[in-house]
Amino acid sequence: MESIAMSVLYSQVLGAARETPVMEKHGKKRPMVTAHVVPDDVGGEVENMLERFGADINKALLAKRKRLEMYTKASLKTSNQKIEHVWKTQQEQRQKLNHEFSQQFLTVFQQWDADTQKAEEQKEKLVNMFRLQLKVFQQARIVQSQRLKTIKQLYEQFLKSMEELEKSNENLLAGAQNELRKEMAMLQKKIMMDTQQQEMATVRKSLQSMLF
């Protein structure tokens, strides 16, 4: 749009500067007078004027955009801080729980691996002693069964703890939202009370001016 307007104005200036041919008394055309060419500085001034006009519009739009961004950031800052606090608390609790159960799982798996290696070593040593070997295998199976049972219990406890943590986090988030709603309601109530007090004061002044 800016380039089109510049072209139109520039052509109008050039057209106004040209001279038209003059007719003689006998109806013959006089020789056409050579058109005076508009100096380059006139076109440059028009172009500069249009560029300044476009720059002013861009500055106004940029200032309005910056004000809108500032208001939006200010209104979202409080909500973002509360949500970030809740999110950080949840993240820390998850990390702590994962670390605790990871250590427990690691210990149990190490014990399980050690028991398996021990059973294999005993198997190699007791190849010719079938009965004793069978007894050792049975004991190893019992131990492994106990380890698996322990792992299962830990896994169930882990799932239960995660569910409880999720419920607790949901309650925390709901509590934060309720607290924010209460604060907004109290602020609205305070504004209404202030407005009512101002209206009552105005009515009292009006009555006093009428009575006295």
C-alpha positions as CSV (number, residue, x, y, z in Angstrom):
1,M,0.0,0.0,0.0
2,E,2.8,2.4,0.9
3,S,4.6,1.8,-2.5
4,I,1.3,2.3,-4.4
5,A,0.5,5.6,-2.7
6,M,4.0,6.8,-3.3
7,S,3.8,6.0,-7.0
8,V,0.4,7.8,-7.3
9,L,1.6,10.9,-5.6
10,Y,4.8,10.9,-7.6
11,S,2.9,10.6,-10.9
12,Q,0.6,13.5,-9.8
13,V,3.5,15.7,-9.0
14,L,5.1,14.9,-12.4
15,G,1.7,15.5,-14.2
16,A,1.2,18.9,-12.6
17,A,4.7,20.0,-13.6
18,R,4.2,19.2,-17.3
19,E,3.0,22.1,-19.6
20,T,0.2,21.6,-22.2
21,P,0.4,22.8,-25.8
22,V,-1.2,26.2,-26.6
23,M,-3.5,26.8,-29.7
24,E,-2.9,29.8,-32.1
25,K,-5.7,32.1,-33.1
26,H,-6.1,30.5,-36.5
27,G,-6.7,27.1,-35.1
28,K,-3.1,25.9,-35.7
29,K,-1.2,24.3,-32.9
30,R,1.9,26.0,-31.7
31,P,4.9,23.8,-31.4
32,M,4.7,21.8,-28.2
33,V,6.8,23.4,-25.4
34,T,9.2,21.0,-23.9
35,A,7.9,19.7,-20.5
36,H,9.9,20.8,-17.5
37,V,11.2,17.7,-15.7
38,V,10.6,17.7,-12.0
39,P,13.9,17.7,-10.2
40,D,14.9,14.6,-8.4
41,D,14.8,16.4,-5.1
42,V,11.0,16.9,-5.4
43,G,10.4,13.2,-5.9
44,G,12.8,12.5,-3.1
45,E,10.9,14.8,-0.7
46,V,7.6,13.1,-1.5
47,E,9.2,9.7,-1.0
48,N,10.8,10.8,2.3
49,M,7.4,12.1,3.4
50,L,5.7,8.8,2.6
51,E,8.4,6.9,4.3
52,R,8.1,9.0,7.5
53,F,4.3,8.5,7.4
54,G,4.8,4.7,7.1
55,A,7.4,4.7,9.9
56,D,5.0,6.6,12.2
57,I,2.3,4.1,11.6
58,N,4.7,1.2,12.3
59,K,5.9,2.9,15.5
60,A,2.3,3.3,16.7
61,L,1.4,-0.3,15.9
62,L,4.6,-1.5,17.6
63,A,3.9,0.5,20.7
64,K,0.4,-0.8,20.9
65,R,1.7,-4.4,20.5
66,K,4.2,-3.9,23.3
67,R,1.6,-2.5,25.6
68,L,-0.7,-5.5,24.9
69,E,2.2,-8.0,25.5
70,M,3.0,-6.2,28.8
71,Y,-0.6,-6.4,30.1
72,T,-0.8,-10.1,29.0
73,K,2.5,-11.0,30.7
74,A,1.5,-9.2,33.9
75,S,-1.9,-10.9,34.1
76,L,-0.4,-14.4,33.6
77,K,2.6,-14.0,35.9
78,T,0.8,-14.8,39.1
79,S,-1.0,-17.9,37.7
80,N,2.2,-19.2,36.1
81,Q,4.0,-18.8,39.4
82,K,1.4,-20.9,41.3
83,I,1.2,-23.6,38.7
84,E,5.0,-23.7,38.5
85,H,5.3,-24.1,42.3
86,V,2.8,-27.0,42.2
87,W,4.6,-28.6,39.3
88,K,8.0,-28.3,41.0
89,T,6.6,-29.9,44.1
90,Q,5.1,-32.8,42.1
91,Q,8.4,-33.2,40.2
92,E,10.5,-33.3,43.4
93,Q,8.1,-35.9,45.0
94,R,8.2,-38.1,41.9
95,Q,12.0,-38.0,41.7
96,K,12.3,-38.8,45.4
97,L,9.9,-41.7,45.1
98,N,11.6,-43.0,41.9
99,H,15.0,-42.8,43.6
100,E,13.9,-44.7,46.7
101,F,12.2,-47.5,44.8
102,S,15.1,-47.7,42.2
103,Q,17.5,-48.3,45.0
104,Q,15.3,-51.0,46.5
105,F,14.9,-52.7,43.1
106,L,18.6,-52.5,42.4
107,T,19.4,-54.2,45.8
108,V,16.9,-57.0,45.2
109,F,18.1,-57.6,41.6
110,Q,21.7,-57.7,42.8
111,Q,20.7,-60.2,45.4
112,W,18.8,-62.2,42.9
113,D,21.8,-62.2,40.5
114,A,24.1,-63.2,43.2
115,D,21.8,-66.1,44.2
116,T,21.6,-67.2,40.6
117,Q,25.4,-67.2,40.2
118,K,25.8,-69.1,43.4
119,A,23.4,-71.7,42.2
120,E,25.3,-72.1,39.0
121,E,28.6,-72.5,40.8
122,Q,27.1,-75.1,43.1
123,K,25.6,-76.9,40.1
124,E,29.1,-77.2,38.4
125,K,30.6,-78.5,41.7
126,L,27.9,-81.1,42.4
127,V,27.5,-82.7,39.0
128,N,28.2,-86.2,40.3
129,M,26.0,-85.7,43.4
130,F,22.5,-85.7,42.0
131,R,20.6,-85.8,45.2
132,L,22.5,-83.0,46.8
133,Q,22.4,-81.1,43.5
134,L,18.6,-81.5,43.4
135,K,18.3,-80.2,46.9
136,V,20.5,-77.2,46.1
137,F,18.3,-76.4,43.0
138,Q,15.2,-76.7,45.1
139,Q,16.6,-74.3,47.6
140,A,17.7,-71.9,44.9
141,R,14.2,-72.0,43.4
142,I,12.7,-71.2,46.8
143,V,15.0,-68.3,47.1
144,Q,14.3,-67.1,43.6
145,S,10.6,-67.4,44.3
146,Q,11.0,-65.3,47.4
147,R,12.9,-62.7,45.5
148,L,10.2,-62.6,42.8
149,K,7.6,-62.3,45.5
150,T,9.5,-59.5,47.1
151,I,9.8,-57.8,43.7
152,K,6.1,-58.2,43.1
153,Q,5.3,-56.7,46.5
154,L,7.6,-53.8,45.9
155,Y,6.1,-53.2,42.5
156,E,2.6,-53.2,43.9
157,Q,3.7,-50.9,46.7
158,F,5.3,-48.6,44.1
159,L,2.0,-48.5,42.1
160,K,0.1,-47.8,45.2
161,S,2.4,-45.0,46.2
162,M,2.3,-43.5,42.8
163,E,-1.5,-43.5,42.9
164,E,-1.5,-41.9,46.3
165,L,1.0,-39.3,45.1
166,E,-1.1,-38.5,42.1
167,K,-4.2,-38.1,44.3
168,S,-2.2,-35.9,46.6
169,N,-1.0,-33.8,43.7
170,E,-4.5,-33.4,42.4
171,N,-5.7,-32.3,45.8
172,L,-2.9,-29.8,46.0
173,L,-3.7,-28.4,42.5
174,A,-7.4,-28.3,43.4
175,G,-6.6,-26.5,46.6
176,A,-4.5,-23.9,44.8
177,Q,-7.3,-23.3,42.3
178,N,-9.9,-23.0,45.1
179,E,-7.7,-20.6,47.0
180,L,-7.3,-18.5,43.8
181,R,-11.1,-18.5,43.3
182,K,-11.6,-17.5,47.0
183,E,-9.2,-14.6,46.6
184,M,-11.0,-13.4,43.5
185,A,-14.4,-13.6,45.2
186,M,-13.1,-11.7,48.3
187,L,-11.7,-9.0,46.0
188,Q,-14.9,-8.7,44.1
189,K,-16.8,-8.5,47.4
190,K,-14.5,-5.9,48.7
191,I,-15.0,-3.8,45.6
192,M,-18.8,-4.1,45.9
193,M,-18.6,-3.1,49.6
194,D,-16.5,-0.1,48.8
195,T,-18.9,0.9,46.0
196,Q,-21.9,0.5,48.4
197,Q,-20.2,2.6,51.0
198,Q,-19.5,5.3,48.5
199,E,-23.1,5.3,47.4
200,M,-24.4,5.4,51.0
201,A,-22.1,8.4,51.7
202,T,-23.4,10.2,48.6
203,V,-27.0,9.5,49.7
204,R,-26.2,10.8,53.2
205,K,-24.7,14.0,51.9
206,S,-27.7,14.5,49.7
207,L,-30.1,14.0,52.6
208,Q,-28.1,16.3,54.8
209,S,-28.1,19.0,52.1
210,M,-31.9,18.6,51.8
211,L,-32.6,18.7,55.5
212,F,-30.2,21.3,56.7
